[in-house]
Amino acid sequence: MTRDDVLTYVKTLHGRQRHDQLVALRSLFTWAKRNGLIFRSPTSRIKVGQYEYAVLQPLVPAQVDRSVAAATTPATRLILALAAVHAARVAQIGTLMLDDIDLGNRRLTIAGRVRPLDDLTLKLLLDWLEHRRNRWPNTANLHLLINNQTANTTSRASNHWISAPMRGQDATLEKLRVDRQLEEAMVKGPDPLHLAQVFGLDEKTAMRYADSARALLEQAAETGPVS
């Protein structure tokens, strides 16, 4: 196989498929060269290129409404707000402690980052804390979210328990988290530094949200308002 053969083949591929096939071929020929089976890799000087992710898409209101309707308990409603308003991951929600809540100063600490408590989250948080006190008045568990299994221990609730009520919904907790970060990028402007600061995102992830928001805003500007 020659370099021209490789170029002819990859011309038939696009996007992620092209990227993955070139990576696989490069690895294969690197191994063959290392073991003396070939003298030169036919993939040399062929750039793999950076894989371009698809533009992230916002959730539609009907999808969010169905998830809100599925949140029928104080715990689930709070979990939903933590994901949809504060872009908290399931594992971060599960590890929240009572000490992470500062009601007096209306602050919430998620994964070491202090966030202001909005009116909705504050109300849902107070509803949950009242339910928690009434349901398990003598629990020694200091995690914010507890259930029948964890109330008699000091363990955190499982990721499965936290995400179960939204499973099967279009707007899962993960999609709500992504949607919140995308919304921030579209409302405040596609600034990766702002996104990194607000949500603690790494540079690559912040850039992806910013790029997606920019593409969506440009698309909206091109199509204009629907009359």
URGIUR-V467994 format. One record per residue. RES is the residue in three letters. SS is DSSP state (H for helix, E for strand, C for the rest). PHI is phi in whole degrees, 0 to 359 (none if undefined). D_LAST is the distance of its C-alpha to the last C-alpha in Angstrom with 2 decimals. Layout:
res=RES ss=SS phi=PHI d_last=D_LAST
res=RES ss=SS phi=PHI d_last=D_LAST
This chain:
res=MET ss=C phi=none d_last=57.34
res=THR ss=C phi=253 d_last=56.47
res=ARG ss=H phi=298 d_last=53.71
res=ASP ss=H phi=296 d_last=52.32
res=ASP ss=H phi=297 d_last=52.25
res=VAL ss=H phi=296 d_last=50.18
res=LEU ss=H phi=297 d_last=47.75
res=THR ss=H phi=298 d_last=47.41
res=TYR ss=H phi=293 d_last=46.72
res=VAL ss=H phi=288 d_last=44.12
res=LYS ss=C phi=294 d_last=42.16
res=THR ss=C phi=273 d_last=41.23
res=LEU ss=C phi=248 d_last=39.77
res=HIS ss=C phi=216 d_last=36.60
res=GLY ss=H phi=58 d_last=35.37
res=ARG ss=H phi=296 d_last=37.33
res=GLN ss=H phi=298 d_last=39.55
res=ARG ss=H phi=298 d_last=40.76
res=HIS ss=H phi=302 d_last=41.37
res=ASP ss=H phi=294 d_last=43.31
res=GLN ss=H phi=293 d_last=45.36
res=LEU ss=H phi=294 d_last=46.42
res=VAL ss=H phi=298 d_last=47.44
res=ALA ss=H phi=295 d_last=49.45
res=LEU ss=H phi=296 d_last=51.13
res=ARG ss=H phi=299 d_last=51.99
res=SER ss=H phi=296 d_last=53.58
res=LEU ss=H phi=298 d_last=55.51
res=PHE ss=H phi=287 d_last=56.95
res=THR ss=H phi=296 d_last=57.75
res=TRP ss=H phi=296 d_last=59.80
res=ALA ss=H phi=297 d_last=61.48
res=LYS ss=H phi=292 d_last=62.43
res=ARG ss=H phi=297 d_last=63.76
res=ASN ss=C phi=263 d_last=65.97
res=GLY ss=C phi=74 d_last=67.29
res=LEU ss=C phi=276 d_last=65.64
res=ILE ss=C phi=223 d_last=63.90
res=PHE ss=C phi=265 d_last=64.58
res=ARG ss=C phi=213 d_last=61.06
res=SER ss=C phi=282 d_last=57.62
res=PRO ss=C phi=290 d_last=55.47
res=THR ss=C phi=266 d_last=52.41
res=SER ss=C phi=296 d_last=53.73
res=ARG ss=C phi=67 d_last=51.47
res=ILE ss=C phi=261 d_last=48.47
res=LYS ss=C phi=284 d_last=45.83
res=VAL ss=C phi=290 d_last=44.23
res=GLY ss=C phi=81 d_last=41.36
res=GLN ss=C phi=276 d_last=39.31
res=TYR ss=C phi=293 d_last=37.23
res=GLU ss=C phi=267 d_last=33.52
res=TYR ss=C phi=287 d_last=31.91
res=ALA ss=C phi=293 d_last=28.59
res=VAL ss=C phi=293 d_last=25.67
res=LEU ss=C phi=295 d_last=25.72
res=GLN ss=C phi=246 d_last=22.71
res=PRO ss=C phi=288 d_last=21.69
res=LEU ss=C phi=288 d_last=22.20
res=VAL ss=C phi=268 d_last=19.45
res=PRO ss=H phi=307 d_last=19.87
res=ALA ss=H phi=297 d_last=21.36
res=GLN ss=H phi=294 d_last=24.02
res=VAL ss=H phi=294 d_last=25.02
res=ASP ss=H phi=300 d_last=25.14
res=ARG ss=H phi=293 d_last=27.57
res=SER ss=H phi=291 d_last=29.80
res=VAL ss=H phi=298 d_last=29.86
res=ALA ss=H phi=295 d_last=30.90
res=ALA ss=H phi=282 d_last=33.61
res=ALA ss=C phi=273 d_last=35.09
res=THR ss=C phi=252 d_last=37.51
res=THR ss=C phi=238 d_last=40.39
res=PRO ss=H phi=303 d_last=40.90
res=ALA ss=H phi=294 d_last=41.66
res=THR ss=H phi=295 d_last=38.63
res=ARG ss=H phi=295 d_last=36.25
res=LEU ss=H phi=292 d_last=37.87
res=ILE ss=H phi=302 d_last=37.79
res=LEU ss=H phi=299 d_last=34.07
res=ALA ss=H phi=294 d_last=33.50
res=LEU ss=H phi=297 d_last=35.84
res=ALA ss=H phi=280 d_last=33.87
res=ALA ss=H phi=280 d_last=30.29
res=VAL ss=C phi=259 d_last=30.94
res=HIS ss=C phi=251 d_last=33.92
res=ALA ss=C phi=54 d_last=33.44
res=ALA ss=C phi=277 d_last=37.00
res=ARG ss=C phi=285 d_last=38.43
res=VAL ss=H phi=303 d_last=40.23
res=ALA ss=H phi=296 d_last=43.61
res=GLN ss=H phi=292 d_last=42.90
res=ILE ss=H phi=296 d_last=42.02
res=GLY ss=H phi=294 d_last=45.26
res=THR ss=C phi=264 d_last=47.41
res=LEU ss=C phi=299 d_last=46.21
res=MET ss=E phi=250 d_last=49.25
res=LEU ss=H phi=301 d_last=49.71
res=ASP ss=H phi=291 d_last=50.76
res=ASP ss=H phi=282 d_last=47.34
res=ILE ss=E phi=256 d_last=45.97
res=ASP ss=E phi=242 d_last=46.64
res=LEU ss=C phi=292 d_last=45.53
res=GLY ss=C phi=300 d_last=47.22
res=ASN ss=C phi=261 d_last=45.29
res=ARG ss=C phi=51 d_last=42.14
res=ARG ss=E phi=229 d_last=42.37
res=LEU ss=E phi=226 d_last=42.12
res=THR ss=E phi=254 d_last=43.76
res=ILE ss=E phi=241 d_last=42.32
res=ALA ss=C phi=53 d_last=44.28
res=GLY ss=C phi=84 d_last=45.93
res=ARG ss=E phi=253 d_last=42.78
res=VAL ss=E phi=275 d_last=42.44
res=ARG ss=E phi=233 d_last=39.04
res=PRO ss=E phi=289 d_last=38.17
res=LEU ss=C phi=271 d_last=37.83
res=ASP ss=C phi=286 d_last=34.51
res=ASP ss=H phi=299 d_last=34.63
res=LEU ss=H phi=295 d_last=33.35
res=THR ss=H phi=297 d_last=35.80
res=LEU ss=H phi=298 d_last=38.56
res=LYS ss=H phi=298 d_last=38.19
res=LEU ss=H phi=294 d_last=38.17
res=LEU ss=H phi=293 d_last=41.08
res=LEU ss=H phi=295 d_last=43.10
res=ASP ss=H phi=299 d_last=42.45
res=TRP ss=H phi=293 d_last=43.71
res=LEU ss=H phi=297 d_last=46.73
res=GLU ss=H phi=293 d_last=47.77
res=HIS ss=H phi=299 d_last=47.49
res=ARG ss=H phi=299 d_last=49.40
res=ARG ss=H phi=294 d_last=52.21
res=ASN ss=H phi=289 d_last=52.56
res=ARG ss=H phi=280 d_last=52.49
res=TRP ss=C phi=228 d_last=54.70
res=PRO ss=C phi=295 d_last=56.61
res=ASN ss=C phi=251 d_last=59.34
res=THR ss=C phi=293 d_last=57.48
res=ALA ss=C phi=258 d_last=58.59
res=ASN ss=C phi=284 d_last=55.52
res=LEU ss=C phi=265 d_last=53.77
res=HIS ss=E phi=288 d_last=50.58
res=LEU ss=C phi=299 d_last=47.57
res=LEU ss=C phi=258 d_last=46.55
res=ILE ss=C phi=227 d_last=49.39
res=ASN ss=C phi=217 d_last=49.93
res=ASN ss=C phi=300 d_last=52.90
res=GLN ss=C phi=282 d_last=54.17
res=THR ss=C phi=264 d_last=53.93
res=ALA ss=C phi=297 d_last=54.89
res=ASN ss=C phi=265 d_last=58.57
res=THR ss=C phi=230 d_last=58.32
res=THR ss=C phi=246 d_last=57.06
res=SER ss=C phi=277 d_last=54.76
res=ARG ss=C phi=278 d_last=50.98
res=ALA ss=C phi=290 d_last=48.75
res=SER ss=C phi=285 d_last=47.89
res=ASN ss=H phi=301 d_last=44.61
res=HIS ss=H phi=299 d_last=44.52
res=TRP ss=H phi=296 d_last=44.77
res=ILE ss=H phi=294 d_last=42.06
res=SER ss=H phi=268 d_last=39.48
res=ALA ss=H phi=305 d_last=40.54
res=PRO ss=C phi=298 d_last=38.22
res=MET ss=C phi=263 d_last=35.11
res=ARG ss=C phi=293 d_last=36.59
res=GLY ss=C phi=94 d_last=34.65
res=GLN ss=C phi=277 d_last=31.37
res=ASP ss=C phi=297 d_last=28.42
res=ALA ss=C phi=263 d_last=28.43
res=THR ss=C phi=286 d_last=32.10
res=LEU ss=H phi=299 d_last=33.69
res=GLU ss=H phi=294 d_last=33.64
res=LYS ss=H phi=291 d_last=29.94
res=LEU ss=H phi=294 d_last=29.23
res=ARG ss=H phi=297 d_last=31.44
res=VAL ss=H phi=298 d_last=29.65
res=ASP ss=H phi=299 d_last=26.22
res=ARG ss=H phi=296 d_last=27.61
res=GLN ss=H phi=290 d_last=28.89
res=LEU ss=H phi=293 d_last=25.73
res=GLU ss=H phi=300 d_last=23.80
res=GLU ss=H phi=300 d_last=26.45
res=ALA ss=H phi=293 d_last=26.04
res=MET ss=H phi=278 d_last=22.29
res=VAL ss=H phi=280 d_last=22.60
res=LYS ss=H phi=270 d_last=25.88
res=GLY ss=C phi=105 d_last=25.41
res=PRO ss=C phi=286 d_last=26.84
res=ASP ss=C phi=252 d_last=30.41
res=PRO ss=H phi=298 d_last=32.94
res=LEU ss=H phi=294 d_last=35.61
res=HIS ss=H phi=296 d_last=33.62
res=LEU ss=H phi=297 d_last=32.90
res=ALA ss=H phi=297 d_last=36.58
res=GLN ss=H phi=289 d_last=37.70
res=VAL ss=H phi=288 d_last=35.52
res=PHE ss=H phi=250 d_last=36.00
res=GLY ss=C phi=71 d_last=39.18
res=LEU ss=C phi=280 d_last=37.71
res=ASP ss=C phi=284 d_last=39.77
res=GLU ss=H phi=300 d_last=38.74
res=LYS ss=H phi=295 d_last=37.59
res=THR ss=H phi=293 d_last=35.43
res=ALA ss=H phi=298 d_last=33.87
res=MET ss=H phi=295 d_last=33.08
res=ARG ss=H phi=296 d_last=31.38
res=TYR ss=H phi=296 d_last=29.04
res=ALA ss=H phi=296 d_last=28.37
res=ASP ss=H phi=296 d_last=27.73
res=SER ss=H phi=295 d_last=25.32
res=ALA ss=H phi=297 d_last=23.38
res=ARG ss=H phi=297 d_last=23.35
res=ALA ss=H phi=296 d_last=22.08
res=LEU ss=H phi=292 d_last=19.22
res=LEU ss=H phi=293 d_last=18.27
res=GLU ss=H phi=294 d_last=18.56
res=GLN ss=H phi=296 d_last=16.45
res=ALA ss=H phi=296 d_last=13.60
res=ALA ss=H phi=292 d_last=14.16
res=GLU ss=H phi=287 d_last=14.21
res=THR ss=H phi=281 d_last=11.03
res=GLY ss=C phi=75 d_last=9.05
res=PRO ss=C phi=291 d_last=6.23
res=VAL ss=C phi=278 d_last=3.81
res=SER ss=C phi=272 d_last=0.00
